[in-house]
Amino acid sequence: EAYSIVQGDSDSFGREAVDTIIKLMEDRRDRIIVILAGYQKEMSDFVAANPGFKSRIAFSFNFPDYTCPQLVKIADRLMKKKNVALTSDGSTCESENPPDSCPWLKNAIRLQTGCCETK
């Protein structure tokens, strides 16, 4: 996350790094692309903390967070790729009759991300 460059108000090294990036963006605007990534609110705060930053950012993209079903699908596919099965028959949480272990997977995702339904 780009906002981790600066670790608080007293981080002079981080502020110097940001100032250097801004100067580079200004001096070489026709030859450089700077990609910054992070969570939307934290990035907004980060950009707002330096008055010269926002005017040098031509555009930004905001990507929506994954939904719980998308995260479960990703986890299912990653486990399958690593030959890790939730059940002996290899069924997944995407199956028509998902295994009893799917609530465990959803709970793990909810614990890590703070999302997913509690049903």
Secondary structure, 3 states (H helix, E strand, C coil): CHHHHCCCCCCHHHHHHHHHHHHHHHHCCCCCCCCCCCCHHHHHHHHHCCHHHHHHCCCCCCCCCCCHHHHHHHHHHHHHHCCCCCCCCCCCCCCCCCCCCHHHHHHHHHHHHCCCCCC
